[in-house]
Amino acid sequence: MLQKDRKERDQVEFVSIEALVPKEHLLRKIDVAVDFNKIYNFVEDLYCPDNGRPSIDPVVLFKMTLIQHVFGIPSLRKTAEEVRMNVGYRWFLGYLLNEETPHFSTLSYNFKHRYTPEVVEKIFDWILNEINNAGYLSPETVFVDGTHIKANANIKKVVKKEIPKAAKIYEKQLMDEINKDREEHDKKPFDVPKPPEKKIVNESTTDPESGVFHKGEHKKCLAYAAQTACDKHGYIVDVTVNPGNVHDSTAFDGLYDRMTKKHPEIETVVMDAGYKTPWICKKVFDDKRIPVLPSKRPMSKTGFFRPCEYVYDNYYDCVLCPENQVLNYAATNKEGYKEFKSKGYICKDCPSIGFCTQSSKHEKLVTKHIWQEYLERAEDIRHMPKYKAIYEKRKETIERVFADAKEKHAMRYTNHRGLSQVTNWVRLKFAAMNLKKYAIHRWKELLIYLRFMIFKPIFA
């Protein structure tokens, strides 16, 4: 039987907002997980204590950004609209159904002009400390990787600009060891480093701090790169943001120094092949930590001997080729590579010359970095069953973090411009992801505890 039951839309009802929010709603779990009143301690100095008009509660502003990142809302404007319409969001912020919620421009202004990067970092660290104090964080093993975020800029609006090449953080240490090695071989040391070389880059006229990213089948675009570290449970330990044209191995130092300072208990650092450089291996080993790295594709031509087939003899300081001929030391170049050369009059009659070199002089040049031993130690560790198992967890940890961030939390692109604003945006997003995971874990534990207390008298 067809029934038509139409209600009047302007009907007045008495209803409690508490009753409208489901008991197991995610925001209820988040609300009991941490004490949001601690935010007042971080922002108190940013407000005048006894002058001016009353402000919007800073806890409300942070909760609104938390809603944006937890539920993957793409913009602050859209977040303000959703807060106005959604009963659960109103309950979380403490607004009744007939109260006016904050305008998006208020939210945008505060996070752009009032709340500094230091405040945002304190919020991120506070949530991480809550997780750590509850016993959920395991920073002994961290998984490091980078992901690119499309910038709010048009790739067609770029200009060519000449800039100096960035100096490597280890340049002085490397040059000292190069000169020491050259002196041991009776070679003249290099002079004081020359002024940095120039390079030409494409700079966006819209967002000059972004960088051009183009890799593999990815479409060329302007982007930022988020270097991220997480623990074995998927909690984000730290993050740094760089222009999209900065390689992962170059950006590693900033993230590594930050996270090891905050978490000195880190023992193992798991990375992909992009981080397998002599400097990174040396840095991690020198800090009494273990780098876990995969095999790296040999940088040699197809059909030729691989670099690993040329064995370095540390005692005699020479290299043996696959035909057991000696390549003697020639020099150490400015990049830190020791050069070993063969003798053309020996190699010209070698049966494997076609697999070795195409030199018209029949000479083979092999290079070994002065920090090659650190790469070899990392290669030995790679074959250990314990670290093989740890490396396999990358897909369940850091790769899962990036997948969730992009699919569920709208991190494929950013509406913000400038390195500082994008860094704040990424840190708040990862803080929200940490808090969401933590709240769900706490809620599950609470349910298990309550069930145990209910059934305990029965089995007593």
Secondary structure, DSSP 4 states (H G I P E B T S, - for coil): -----PPPTT------HHHHS-TT-HHHHHHHHS-GGGHHHHHGGGS-SSSSSPPPPHHHHHHHHHHHHHTT-S-HHHHHHHHHH-HHHHHHHT--TTSPPPPHHHHHHIIIIIS-HHHHHHHHHHHHHHHHHTT---TTEEEEEEEEEE-SS-TTSEEEEEEEPPPPTTHHHHHHHHHHHHHHTT-PPP-SPPPPPEEEEEEESS-TT-EEE--TTSPPEEEEEEEEEE-TT--EEEEEEEETTS-HHHHHHHHHHHHHHH-TT--EEE--GGG--HHHHHHHHHTT-EEE-------S-TTS--GGGSEEETTTTEEE-TT--EEEEEEE-TTSEEEEE--HHHHTT-TTGGGT---TT---EEEEETTHHHHHHHHHHHTSHHHHHHHHGGGGTHHHHHHHHHHTS--SB-S--SHHHHHHHHHHHHHHHHHHHHHHHHHHHHHHHHHHHHHHHHH-
